[in-house]
Amino acid sequence: MEIEQIQEYCQEALKIAELEGTHASLAFLIGEKFGLNYSLLRKARRKLQFLYPNDDMSEDHPLNQGGRTLKMSYALTVQEHYTVPLEQVKHLESLLAGFAEAILNAFSQEDIKNYLESSPGIGTDPKESADSENETEFSVDDLLLEAEEILVLEDIKKLLLKNKGS
């Protein structure tokens, strides 16, 4: 996806807003299109999350015990085998920054805030989430998925809502 595709999504969302209202248009733009790309970014980041040790790793961590040769070998392995996922993360981060800017140019902060606070499903088909709400059982997996959606929504809020004294 490129910036031209993002602009097309924004134009389509504005048409949806005229026909079906702002909430429906933002469900399309943020809930489906932006949310899908954000999910791709999270998946790509998960692939990389254990590549780089934390700053607070213990003295007995293998990279701390292996010396310079092990550290160089590790760095070369990461470069050789993880270049594509690293580039994918960089591309998606840049894409989402441009996407967020386009959304902010197309819709008001108030409309975006109202939509995000209405507990939308991000990256899901609205019909699919309506079907799942009819189920009476709530499993551990459902709970974990719900928690994941909440975290994603909070991250998206950080990207799309500018703090104005709140």
Contacts in CASP RR format, 6 or more apart in sequence:
PFRMAT RR
TARGET T0000
AUTHOR 0000-0000-0000
METHOD contacts of the structure
MODEL  1
MEIEQIQEYCQEALKIAELEGTHASLAFLIGEKFGLNYSLLRKARRKLQF
LYPNDDMSEDHPLNQGGRTLKMSYALTVQEHYTVPLEQVKHLESLLAGFA
EAILNAFSQEDIKNYLESSPGIGTDPKESADSENETEFSVDDLLLEAEEI
LVLEDIKKLLLKNKGS
1 37 0 8 1.000
1 95 0 8 1.000
3 98 0 8 1.000
3 102 0 8 1.000
6 95 0 8 1.000
6 98 0 8 1.000
6 99 0 8 1.000
6 102 0 8 1.000
7 102 0 8 1.000
9 28 0 8 1.000
9 29 0 8 1.000
9 33 0 8 1.000
9 102 0 8 1.000
10 29 0 8 1.000
10 102 0 8 1.000
10 103 0 8 1.000
10 105 0 8 1.000
10 106 0 8 1.000
12 28 0 8 1.000
12 29 0 8 1.000
13 25 0 8 1.000
13 26 0 8 1.000
13 28 0 8 1.000
13 29 0 8 1.000
13 106 0 8 1.000
13 107 0 8 1.000
14 25 0 8 1.000
14 106 0 8 1.000
15 25 0 8 1.000
16 24 0 8 1.000
16 25 0 8 1.000
16 28 0 8 1.000
17 24 0 8 1.000
17 25 0 8 1.000
17 107 0 8 1.000
22 107 0 8 1.000
22 111 0 8 1.000
22 114 0 8 1.000
22 115 0 8 1.000
23 114 0 8 1.000
23 115 0 8 1.000
23 118 0 8 1.000
25 107 0 8 1.000
26 107 0 8 1.000
26 111 0 8 1.000
26 112 0 8 1.000
26 115 0 8 1.000
26 120 0 8 1.000
27 115 0 8 1.000
27 120 0 8 1.000
27 126 0 8 1.000
29 103 0 8 1.000
29 106 0 8 1.000
29 107 0 8 1.000
30 103 0 8 1.000
30 112 0 8 1.000
30 115 0 8 1.000
30 116 0 8 1.000
30 120 0 8 1.000
30 122 0 8 1.000
30 156 0 8 1.000
30 160 0 8 1.000
31 120 0 8 1.000
31 121 0 8 1.000
31 122 0 8 1.000
31 123 0 8 1.000
31 124 0 8 1.000
32 123 0 8 1.000
32 124 0 8 1.000
32 125 0 8 1.000
33 99 0 8 1.000
34 96 0 8 1.000
34 99 0 8 1.000
34 100 0 8 1.000
34 103 0 8 1.000
34 122 0 8 1.000
34 156 0 8 1.000
35 122 0 8 1.000
35 123 0 8 1.000
35 152 0 8 1.000
35 156 0 8 1.000
36 123 0 8 1.000
37 92 0 8 1.000
37 95 0 8 1.000
37 96 0 8 1.000
37 99 0 8 1.000
38 96 0 8 1.000
38 122 0 8 1.000
38 123 0 8 1.000
38 152 0 8 1.000
38 155 0 8 1.000
38 156 0 8 1.000
39 122 0 8 1.000
39 123 0 8 1.000
39 152 0 8 1.000
40 92 0 8 1.000
41 89 0 8 1.000
41 92 0 8 1.000
41 93 0 8 1.000
41 96 0 8 1.000
42 152 0 8 1.000
44 85 0 8 1.000
44 88 0 8 1.000
44 89 0 8 1.000
44 92 0 8 1.000
45 89 0 8 1.000
47 82 0 8 1.000
47 85 0 8 1.000
48 82 0 8 1.000
48 85 0 8 1.000
48 86 0 8 1.000
48 89 0 8 1.000
51 78 0 8 1.000
51 82 0 8 1.000
52 78 0 8 1.000
53 61 0 8 1.000
53 63 0 8 1.000
57 63 0 8 1.000
57 64 0 8 1.000
58 64 0 8 1.000
62 70 0 8 1.000
63 70 0 8 1.000
63 71 0 8 1.000
63 74 0 8 1.000
96 159 0 8 1.000
97 159 0 8 1.000
100 159 0 8 1.000
100 160 0 8 1.000
103 112 0 8 1.000
103 160 0 8 1.000
104 112 0 8 1.000
104 160 0 8 1.000
104 162 0 8 1.000
109 161 0 8 1.000
109 162 0 8 1.000
109 164 0 8 1.000
112 160 0 8 1.000
112 161 0 8 1.000
113 161 0 8 1.000
116 153 0 8 1.000
116 156 0 8 1.000
116 157 0 8 1.000
116 160 0 8 1.000
116 161 0 8 1.000
119 153 0 8 1.000
120 153 0 8 1.000
121 129 0 8 1.000
121 149 0 8 1.000
121 153 0 8 1.000
122 149 0 8 1.000
122 152 0 8 1.000
122 153 0 8 1.000
122 156 0 8 1.000
END
